[in-house]
Amino acid sequence: MLLNCDPLHSDLPAGWTKKPLAQLCRIMSGGTPPKSEARYWSGDIPWVSGKDMKSPRLSDTIDHVSEEAIGAGTRMAPAGSVFLLVRGMGLAKDLPVAVATRPMAFNQDVKALVPKHPGAGYFIRSAIYQRRSELLGRIVPSAHGTMTLNLDDIETFDIPTPSDPSESDAIGHALELLEDSSRKSVEELSALLRLKEAAMRTLFTRGLRGEAQKETEIGPVPESWEVREFESVRERLQYGTSIHCTNEATPHPVLRIPNIEPGRVNANDLKFANLRPEEAERYRLEKGDLVFIRTNGVIVRLGAAAVYDGQPEGALFASYLIRAKLKRDEIEPRFASYFFESDLGTSIVTARATPASDGKYNLNTGAIDGFLIPLPPTLDEQREIVAILDAIDRKIDLHRRKRVVLDELFKALLHKLMTGEIRVADLDLSALDAARSLMV
């Protein structure tokens, strides 16, 4: 069960006081060395700007400067400093704030908060982030329309702080460990997505039998495979219903574009329709049907194909989708959906897309029928390929769920530690410490 994150209205915990950032930190302003001086931009010192502030910890940046640049337009902040974005459109959505893991220079859109107590950087960063909505409420548009956070508002912004520095250090450490676990989960998920992409590339060009390849109109495929038009492996194609859908639950859930993900149906955010029984029957999906997105403003989403597995039960499909009923004795639905998810399959789809005047891209049944698809000679080999990719997908799903849990746990723990509802001394951090040691 997740912790309750509702704001507290009680007093500060015993031994805590509110302190303004100016009391906790030395606040530094940055700058930009002259771009015309190449010698300032040829070093290896990280130079922080708004585009770098996308994670809670900064270990490197996109741009770098030389030692000559320090004092010639920019300044250096020590490791452990908290960088806060104070100008730019990035403030329109959130408050980017990050801790530097090494000494870094920074530009004029960023303030460096140098903690007066060594090691307090992560606590200060977490305290600011936990109450970021209050700072965001102080943002004003500048003369050029960009968003600005004034220095006075930063200096006077107070945060609840334990009187014992060791407690604030421990809170910062606990939250850092949790964010490390979340970051590791993101890295593992990215690695799995790259693995899946590479596996699809190999499986659809080399197969599983180690046989020689032959050149075809879509590139190399195993010698025993055929390249066929999609029309030859489907029984029929059908456009979906254009009836108006609502949130009112009826016996007829209707799948729309948001419900179609590569390979699968996402049953979240369902809409419903009232149709006569005979009309609903025309658009009722059957298990194993392949459902294509036929129009989209993002071309990589065009042609995304989900396999309907029977859930949600009795689902219909909307007019921006096309249903393909396949010849199941010739092609496995999941094999087809994985192929159209692959780089090769996506390139075949986009090559047949038609741009529309509204900026979207369209497919029709004729375009889908003309898709070329490589087919192994047996359904068994298709199923083996599907089993390999299914196994990778299960791991991807596991890491996605893990990431959601870690993110929610961090938000809950951030609130409760920063308000004293939970004291850090009561936490057992041994598991997170052990996990962190494995990341190094």
C-alpha positions as CSV (number, residue, x, y, z in Angstrom):
1,M,0.0,0.0,0.0
2,L,1.3,3.4,-0.9
3,L,1.8,6.1,1.7
4,N,-0.8,8.9,1.9
5,C,0.7,12.1,0.3
6,D,-2.0,14.6,1.4
7,P,-0.4,17.8,2.7
8,L,-0.1,18.0,6.5
9,H,-1.5,20.9,8.5
10,S,0.3,20.2,11.7
11,D,3.3,22.0,13.3
12,L,6.8,21.1,12.5
13,P,8.2,18.1,14.2
14,A,10.2,18.6,17.4
15,G,13.7,20.0,16.8
16,W,12.8,21.4,13.3
17,T,12.8,25.0,12.2
18,K,12.1,26.8,9.0
19,K,15.2,28.4,7.5
20,P,15.5,30.6,4.3
21,L,17.8,29.3,1.6
22,A,20.0,32.3,2.1
23,Q,20.8,31.1,5.6
24,L,21.5,27.5,4.5
25,C,23.4,28.3,1.3
26,R,25.7,30.7,-0.5
27,I,23.9,31.6,-3.7
28,M,26.0,32.1,-6.8
29,S,25.2,33.5,-10.2
30,G,26.6,32.1,-13.4
31,G,27.4,33.3,-16.9
32,T,28.4,32.5,-20.4
33,P,32.0,33.0,-21.7
34,P,32.2,34.7,-25.1
35,K,31.2,32.2,-27.8
36,S,33.7,33.9,-30.2
37,E,36.6,32.8,-28.1
38,A,37.2,29.1,-29.0
39,R,39.7,28.7,-26.3
40,Y,37.0,29.0,-23.7
41,W,35.0,26.1,-25.2
42,S,37.7,23.5,-25.6
43,G,38.1,22.2,-22.1
44,D,36.6,19.4,-20.1
45,I,34.9,21.4,-17.3
46,P,31.1,20.7,-17.3
47,W,29.1,23.9,-18.0
48,V,25.5,23.7,-16.8
49,S,22.5,25.2,-18.7
50,G,18.8,24.5,-18.5
51,K,19.0,21.8,-21.1
52,D,21.2,19.7,-18.8
53,M,18.8,19.7,-15.8
54,K,16.7,16.7,-16.5
55,S,17.7,14.5,-13.6
56,P,18.2,15.0,-9.8
57,R,21.9,14.5,-10.1
58,L,24.3,16.0,-12.6
59,S,27.6,14.2,-13.3
60,D,28.2,15.7,-16.8
61,T,26.8,18.3,-19.2
62,I,26.3,18.8,-22.9
63,D,28.7,21.7,-23.1
64,H,32.2,22.1,-21.6
65,V,34.5,25.0,-21.0
66,S,38.2,25.4,-20.3
67,E,39.9,26.6,-17.1
68,E,40.5,29.9,-18.9
69,A,36.8,30.4,-19.1
70,I,36.5,30.5,-15.3
71,G,36.4,34.1,-14.3
72,A,36.0,35.1,-18.0
73,G,32.2,35.1,-18.1
74,T,31.4,32.1,-16.0
75,R,32.0,30.7,-12.5
76,M,32.7,27.4,-10.9
77,A,30.5,25.8,-8.2
78,P,31.9,23.0,-6.0
79,A,30.7,19.4,-6.0
80,G,27.6,19.1,-3.8
81,S,26.1,22.4,-5.0
82,V,22.4,22.5,-5.9
83,F,21.7,24.0,-9.3
84,L,18.3,25.7,-9.7
85,L,16.9,26.8,-13.0
86,V,15.8,30.4,-12.6
87,R,15.1,31.5,-16.2
88,G,13.7,29.8,-19.2
89,M,10.6,28.0,-20.6
90,G,11.6,24.9,-18.6
91,L,9.9,26.7,-15.7
92,A,6.6,26.6,-17.4
93,K,6.0,22.9,-16.4
94,D,8.3,22.1,-13.5
95,L,11.2,23.4,-11.3
96,P,14.4,21.8,-12.5
97,V,16.8,21.3,-9.5
98,A,19.8,19.1,-9.4
99,V,22.9,18.3,-7.3
100,A,26.3,18.4,-8.9
101,T,28.5,15.4,-8.3
102,R,31.7,17.3,-9.3
103,P,32.8,20.9,-9.7
104,M,30.9,22.6,-12.5
105,A,30.6,25.9,-14.3
106,F,27.1,27.2,-15.1
107,N,25.3,29.9,-17.1
108,Q,23.2,32.9,-16.2
109,D,19.9,30.9,-16.4
110,V,21.0,28.9,-13.4
111,K,21.7,29.7,-9.7
112,A,24.2,27.6,-7.7
113,L,23.2,27.0,-4.1
114,V,26.4,26.1,-2.2
115,P,25.4,24.5,1.1
116,K,27.1,26.0,4.2
117,H,27.0,22.6,5.8
118,P,29.0,20.1,3.7
119,G,27.0,17.2,2.5
120,A,23.6,18.9,2.8
121,G,23.1,19.3,-1.0
122,Y,20.8,16.4,-1.5
123,F,18.7,17.3,1.5
124,I,18.3,20.9,0.2
125,R,17.6,19.7,-3.3
126,S,14.9,17.4,-1.9
127,A,13.4,20.0,0.3
128,I,13.1,22.5,-2.6
129,Y,11.6,19.8,-4.9
130,Q,9.1,18.7,-2.3
131,R,7.7,22.3,-2.1
132,R,8.4,23.3,-5.7
133,S,4.8,24.4,-6.3
134,E,5.4,27.3,-3.9
135,L,8.4,28.5,-5.8
136,L,6.7,28.0,-9.1
137,G,3.9,30.2,-7.8
138,R,6.5,33.0,-7.6
139,I,7.6,32.8,-11.2
140,V,7.0,35.9,-13.3
141,P,7.3,36.4,-17.1
142,S,10.3,38.5,-18.2
143,A,10.3,41.2,-20.8
144,H,11.0,38.7,-23.5
145,G,8.2,36.3,-22.4
146,T,10.4,33.7,-20.8
147,M,9.8,32.6,-17.2
148,T,11.9,34.0,-14.4
149,L,12.4,33.3,-10.7
150,N,13.8,36.4,-8.9
151,L,16.8,36.2,-6.6
152,D,14.9,37.6,-3.6
153,D,12.2,34.9,-3.9
154,I,15.0,32.3,-3.8
155,E,16.8,33.8,-0.9
156,T,13.7,34.1,1.3
157,F,12.3,30.7,0.4
158,D,12.3,28.8,3.6
159,I,12.4,25.0,4.1
160,P,11.7,22.9,7.2
161,T,15.1,21.8,8.5
162,P,16.2,19.5,11.4
163,S,18.3,21.3,14.0
164,D,20.6,18.3,14.0
165,P,22.6,18.3,10.7
166,S,23.1,14.6,10.9
167,E,19.3,14.1,10.5
168,S,19.1,16.2,7.4
169,D,22.1,14.3,6.0
170,A,20.4,11.0,6.7
171,I,17.2,12.2,5.0
172,G,19.1,13.3,2.0
173,H,21.0,9.9,1.9
174,A,17.7,7.9,2.1
175,L,16.1,9.8,-0.8
176,E,19.3,9.6,-2.8
177,L,19.4,5.9,-2.4
178,L,15.8,5.6,-3.5
179,E,16.4,7.8,-6.6
180,D,19.5,5.7,-7.4
181,S,17.2,2.6,-7.5
182,S,14.8,4.4,-9.7
183,R,17.6,5.5,-12.0
184,K,18.9,2.0,-12.2
185,S,15.5,0.7,-13.1
186,V,15.2,3.3,-15.9
187,E,18.7,2.2,-17.2
188,E,17.7,-1.5,-17.1
189,L,14.5,-0.7,-19.0
190,S,16.3,1.2,-21.7
191,A,18.8,-1.7,-22.1
192,L,15.8,-4.1,-22.5
193,L,14.2,-1.9,-25.1
194,R,17.5,-1.9,-27.0
195,L,17.8,-5.6,-26.7
196,K,14.2,-6.1,-28.1
197,E,15.0,-3.8,-31.0
198,A,18.2,-5.7,-31.8
199,A,16.4,-9.1,-31.4
200,M,13.6,-8.1,-33.8
201,R,16.2,-6.9,-36.3
202,T,18.0,-10.2,-36.1
203,L,15.0,-12.5,-36.0
204,F,13.2,-11.0,-39.0
205,T,16.4,-11.0,-41.2
206,R,18.2,-14.2,-40.0
207,G,15.6,-16.4,-38.4
208,L,16.4,-19.1,-35.9
209,R,17.9,-21.9,-38.0
210,G,21.2,-20.3,-38.9
211,E,20.5,-20.8,-42.6
212,A,22.0,-18.7,-45.5
213,Q,20.2,-15.5,-46.5
214,K,18.8,-14.4,-49.8
215,E,18.2,-10.9,-51.0
216,T,14.6,-9.7,-51.4
217,E,12.7,-6.5,-52.1
218,I,12.7,-5.8,-48.3
219,G,16.4,-6.8,-47.8
220,P,18.0,-10.1,-46.7
221,V,15.9,-12.9,-45.2
222,P,16.6,-16.6,-44.6
223,E,16.5,-18.7,-47.8
224,S,13.5,-20.8,-46.7
225,W,11.4,-17.8,-46.0
226,E,8.9,-16.1,-48.3
227,V,8.2,-12.4,-48.7
228,R,4.5,-12.0,-49.2
229,E,2.0,-9.2,-49.5
230,F,-0.2,-8.8,-46.5
231,E,-3.3,-9.4,-48.6
232,S,-2.3,-13.0,-49.1
233,V,-2.3,-13.8,-45.3
234,R,-5.6,-12.0,-44.3
235,E,-9.2,-13.0,-44.8
236,R,-10.5,-9.5,-44.7
237,L,-9.9,-5.9,-43.7
238,Q,-12.5,-3.7,-42.1
239,Y,-12.9,-0.1,-41.0
240,G,-14.3,0.5,-37.5
241,T,-17.5,2.2,-36.4
242,S,-17.9,6.0,-36.4
243,I,-20.6,6.1,-33.8
244,H,-20.2,8.7,-31.0
245,C,-18.6,7.3,-27.9
246,T,-19.0,8.4,-24.3
247,N,-17.8,7.6,-20.8
248,E,-21.1,6.0,-19.8
249,A,-20.5,2.3,-19.4
250,T,-22.5,0.1,-21.8
251,P,-22.1,-3.5,-22.9
252,H,-20.1,-2.2,-25.9
253,P,-16.6,-0.9,-25.0
254,V,-14.9,0.7,-28.1
255,L,-11.2,0.6,-28.7
256,R,-9.7,3.8,-30.0
257,I,-6.2,5.0,-31.0
258,P,-5.0,5.4,-27.4
259,N,-5.9,1.8,-26.7
260,I,-3.6,0.5,-29.4
261,E,-0.1,-0.2,-28.4
262,P,2.5,-2.2,-30.3
263,G,1.4,-5.8,-30.0
264,R,-1.3,-5.3,-27.4
265,V,-4.5,-3.6,-26.4
266,N,-4.3,-1.1,-23.5
267,A,-7.7,-1.3,-21.8
268,N,-7.2,2.0,-19.9
269,D,-9.4,5.0,-20.7
270,L,-12.1,3.0,-22.5
271,K,-15.0,4.7,-24.2
272,F,-18.4,3.1,-24.8
273,A,-21.2,3.2,-27.4
274,N,-24.8,2.3,-27.7
275,L,-25.5,0.3,-30.8
276,R,-28.2,-2.1,-31.9
277,P,-27.2,-5.7,-31.3
278,E,-26.9,-6.5,-35.0
279,E,-24.8,-3.3,-35.6
280,A,-22.5,-4.1,-32.7
281,E,-22.0,-7.6,-34.0
282,R,-20.4,-6.1,-37.2
283,Y,-17.7,-4.4,-35.2
284,R,-17.2,-6.9,-32.5
285,L,-13.5,-8.1,-32.3
286,E,-12.6,-11.7,-32.1
287,K,-9.6,-13.1,-30.3
288,G,-6.6,-13.0,-32.6
289,D,-7.7,-10.1,-34.7
290,L,-5.0,-7.6,-35.6
291,V,-6.0,-4.0,-35.2
292,F,-4.1,-1.3,-37.1
293,I,-4.0,2.5,-36.4
294,R,-4.8,4.0,-39.8
295,T,-4.4,7.7,-39.1
296,N,-2.1,9.7,-36.8
297,G,-0.1,12.8,-36.5
298,V,3.0,10.9,-35.4
299,I,4.1,8.7,-38.3
300,V,5.8,6.1,-36.1
301,R,2.4,5.4,-34.5
302,L,0.8,4.9,-37.8
303,G,0.4,1.2,-38.6
304,A,0.9,0.2,-34.9
305,A,-0.8,-3.2,-34.7
306,A,-2.3,-4.7,-31.6
307,V,-3.5,-8.3,-31.2
308,Y,-6.9,-8.5,-29.5
309,D,-6.7,-11.2,-26.9
310,G,-10.3,-11.1,-25.8
311,Q,-10.0,-8.2,-23.3
312,P,-11.9,-6.1,-22.7
313,E,-14.6,-8.6,-23.4
314,G,-16.9,-7.8,-26.3
315,A,-14.8,-4.9,-27.5
316,L,-15.7,-3.0,-30.7
317,F,-13.3,-0.8,-32.7
318,A,-13.5,2.8,-33.8
319,S,-13.3,4.3,-37.3
320,Y,-9.6,5.4,-37.0
321,L,-8.7,1.7,-36.7
322,I,-8.7,-1.1,-39.2
323,R,-9.3,-4.7,-38.2
324,A,-7.4,-7.5,-40.0
325,K,-8.8,-11.0,-39.7
326,L,-5.9,-13.3,-40.5
327,K,-5.5,-16.7,-42.0
328,R,-4.5,-18.4,-38.8
329,D,-3.2,-21.5,-40.6
330,E,-0.6,-19.3,-42.4
331,I,0.4,-16.6,-39.9
332,E,0.5,-16.1,-36.2
333,P,-1.1,-12.7,-35.2
334,R,1.7,-12.0,-32.7
335,F,4.3,-12.7,-35.3
336,A,2.7,-10.1,-37.6
337,S,2.4,-7.5,-34.8
338,Y,6.0,-7.9,-33.8
339,F,7.1,-7.5,-37.4
340,F,5.2,-4.3,-37.8
341,E,6.8,-3.1,-34.5
342,S,10.3,-3.7,-35.8
343,D,12.4,-1.1,-37.6
344,L,12.0,-3.0,-40.9
345,G,8.2,-3.3,-40.5
346,T,7.9,0.4,-39.5
347,S,9.8,1.5,-42.6
348,I,7.5,-0.6,-44.8
349,V,4.4,1.1,-43.2
350,T,5.7,4.6,-43.4
351,A,6.7,4.1,-47.0
352,R,3.0,3.6,-47.9
353,A,1.6,6.3,-45.7
354,T,-0.2,9.2,-47.3
355,P,0.2,12.7,-45.8
356,A,-3.0,14.6,-45.3
357,S,-3.7,18.4,-45.4
358,D,-4.3,18.5,-41.6
359,G,-0.7,17.3,-40.9
360,K,-1.6,13.7,-40.2
361,Y,-0.6,10.6,-42.1
362,N,-3.1,8.0,-43.3
363,L,-3.3,4.4,-44.3
364,N,-6.2,2.7,-46.2
365,T,-7.0,-0.9,-46.7
366,G,-5.2,-0.9,-50.1
367,A,-2.0,0.3,-48.5
368,I,-2.2,-2.3,-45.7
369,D,-2.8,-5.1,-48.3
370,G,0.4,-4.0,-50.1
371,F,2.6,-4.3,-47.0
372,L,5.3,-6.9,-47.5
373,I,6.0,-9.3,-44.7
374,P,8.6,-12.1,-44.4
375,L,7.2,-15.5,-43.4
376,P,9.0,-18.6,-42.1
377,P,7.9,-21.8,-43.8
378,T,6.2,-23.1,-40.7
379,L,3.9,-21.8,-38.0
380,D,6.3,-23.5,-35.4
381,E,9.1,-21.2,-36.4
382,Q,6.8,-18.2,-36.2
383,R,5.7,-19.3,-32.7
384,E,9.4,-19.7,-31.6
385,I,10.2,-16.2,-32.6
386,V,7.1,-14.9,-30.8
387,A,8.1,-16.8,-27.7
388,I,11.5,-15.1,-27.6
389,L,10.1,-11.7,-28.0
390,D,7.3,-12.4,-25.5
391,A,10.0,-13.3,-22.9
392,I,11.7,-10.0,-23.5
393,D,8.4,-8.1,-23.3
394,R,7.6,-9.8,-19.9
395,K,10.9,-8.4,-18.6
396,I,10.1,-5.0,-20.0
397,D,6.7,-5.0,-18.4
398,L,8.3,-6.0,-15.0
399,H,10.7,-3.1,-15.2
400,R,8.0,-0.7,-16.1
401,R,5.9,-1.7,-13.1
402,K,9.0,-1.5,-10.9
403,R,9.7,2.0,-12.1
404,V,6.2,3.1,-11.3
405,V,6.4,1.7,-7.8
406,L,9.7,3.3,-7.1
407,D,8.5,6.7,-8.4
408,E,5.4,6.5,-6.2
409,L,7.4,5.4,-3.2
410,F,9.9,8.2,-3.7
411,K,7.1,10.8,-3.8
412,A,5.5,9.4,-0.7
413,L,8.7,9.1,1.2
414,L,9.8,12.6,0.1
415,H,6.7,14.1,1.6
416,K,6.7,12.2,4.8
417,L,10.4,12.6,5.6
418,M,10.3,16.3,4.7
419,T,7.4,16.9,7.1
420,G,8.7,14.7,9.9
421,E,5.7,12.4,9.6
422,I,8.3,9.6,9.3
423,R,11.7,10.0,11.0
424,V,14.6,8.7,9.1
425,A,15.9,6.8,12.1
426,D,12.9,4.5,11.8
427,L,13.8,3.5,8.3
428,D,15.8,0.3,7.4
429,L,17.9,1.4,4.4
430,S,20.1,-1.7,4.3
431,A,18.4,-3.1,1.2
432,L,18.8,0.2,-0.7
433,D,22.4,0.5,0.4
434,A,23.1,-3.0,-0.8
435,A,21.4,-2.3,-4.1
436,R,23.4,0.9,-4.6
437,S,26.7,-0.9,-4.0
438,L,25.9,-3.2,-6.9
439,M,25.4,-0.1,-9.2
440,V,28.9,1.2,-8.6
